[in-house]
Amino acid sequence: MIETGHITEFRQIFDHIPKSVVARDLGTNNNRMTRMITHVEQFNLHELYKISALIDIDFMKVLVLGATQFLSSINEKKNKKRV
């Protein structure tokens, strides 16, 4: 779904893969995983690399999904301040 463009932001991965499984594989708890999915900038590169390996997607594509989500959240915050 990433390859075909159906998933455009990092958080959308977890509509298809249980976050609890990924959290366990990363060695973190479900609460931290939930927070990091919402605030993708809190992931470190090693964690994103592990996720890319777990879901068998190129690391750079996972970075782009994370960056897209991060930039979208910044733009939403800017738009809220203008209103």
Buried (B, 14 or more C-beta within 10 A) or exposed (E): EBEEEEBBBBBBBBEEEEBEEBBEEBEBEEEEBBEBBEEBEEBEEEBBBBBBEEBEBEBEBBBBBBBBBBEBBEEEEEEEEEE
